[in-house]
Structure formats: C-alpha cells, structure tokens
Amino acid sequence: MDINEDEVNKKLYVYNSIKNNIIDHEIIKQYIIKNGISYSKNNNGIFVNLSLLNDKYILELYKLIYNQINNKIYNERENIINNLNYNNNNNNIEDNIKQTKQCYKQKLEIKHKKINNLSKIQLEIIEKSKTI
C-alpha cells in the first residue's frame, strides 16, 4: 500500500478547513451534492468519509477551499488598505492613529490565518528561510 504524502496533506487540509470553520460549509455541501459524492446526513449536517473519497475529489475540494480562503484574505486586505487610504485623507490625527492600529491588528489576524493554513512542511520551509 503506497501512501502519497501530498494526498494525505491535502486530505488533512480539507478536513482541518472544514473542522475549524475556515470555509463556508455551504460551499462544500453544494460541491458534494453537485458531484454526487456519497454522504450521510443527520440533524448536525452532512458527513463525508474523506478516507474513502476519490483523489480527484480531494484535489478539487483542496483547490476550492484554498481559493475561497485566499479570495477572502485578499478581500479583507483590500478593505484594510481602502480604509487606511480613506483615513489618511482625513485630517483628524487621533482617528488616523486609531484606524492605523486597527488596520495593523487586522493585518496580523490575516497573517495568522495564512500561517494556520500552511502545511507543516511549508511552515518548516519558512522557518529555515529566516536563517538564510
């Protein structure tokens, strides 16, 4: 039995993204139903056994989740920049300082989201690249 580490990482990414509510579950539900993927259903929602899911579907779910998360992060970033630009045109210094602190906090939250979505290997690469 040959275990592909990349496929395992993708399954783990899909699982963690759903488990940690990083992505809107309705998007996943629509994908599952649209593609005729077998699932069970109860009062808590629908459930798919990722370990039995075809690699094709895992890859597509991975891409779907990855793109949705990055689009959300991009939109949040654009909103922060637009707010910052708007506030820079405002003459009230106290408001500018307050808004800048808020934008900085939001940027840190976005950076934290990105880091949480990286695989263990990607995090190790980042850490090693800091020593170069």
HUDA-V938258 format. One record per residue. PSI is psi in whole degrees, -180 to 180 (NA if undefined). BURIAL is + if it has 24 or more other C-alpha atoms within 12 Angstrom, else -. Layout:
psi->{PSI,PSI}
burial->{BURIAL,BURIAL}
This chain:
psi->{114,120,121,115,-36,-42,-39,-43,-39,-42,-43,-40,-47,-49,-51,-37,-39,-48,-41,11,37,-25,152,121,-24,-35,-44,-44,-45,-42,-46,-47,-45,-37,7,31,134,134,161,158,139,-167,-23,-9,-158,153,135,135,101,-29,-21,-6,138,141,-33,-45,-36,-47,-44,-41,-42,-50,-42,-49,-46,-46,-40,-44,-46,-35,-40,-46,-42,-45,-41,-42,-45,-40,-41,-46,-44,-42,-41,-45,-41,-44,-28,-25,-11,140,-9,109,-42,-42,-40,-43,-46,-45,-37,-42,-42,-43,-40,-44,-42,-39,-41,-40,-41,-43,-41,-40,-44,-44,-38,-22,-1,150,167,-40,-43,-40,-39,-39,-43,-46,-42,-34,-22,-22,-7,NA}
burial->{-,-,-,-,-,-,+,-,+,+,+,+,+,+,+,-,+,+,-,-,-,+,+,-,+,-,-,+,+,-,+,+,-,-,-,-,+,-,-,-,-,-,-,-,-,-,-,+,-,+,-,-,+,-,-,-,+,+,-,-,+,+,-,+,+,+,-,-,+,-,-,-,+,-,-,-,+,-,-,+,-,-,+,+,-,-,-,-,-,-,-,-,-,-,-,-,-,-,+,-,-,-,+,-,-,-,+,-,-,+,-,-,+,+,-,-,+,+,-,-,-,-,-,-,-,-,-,-,-,-,-,-}
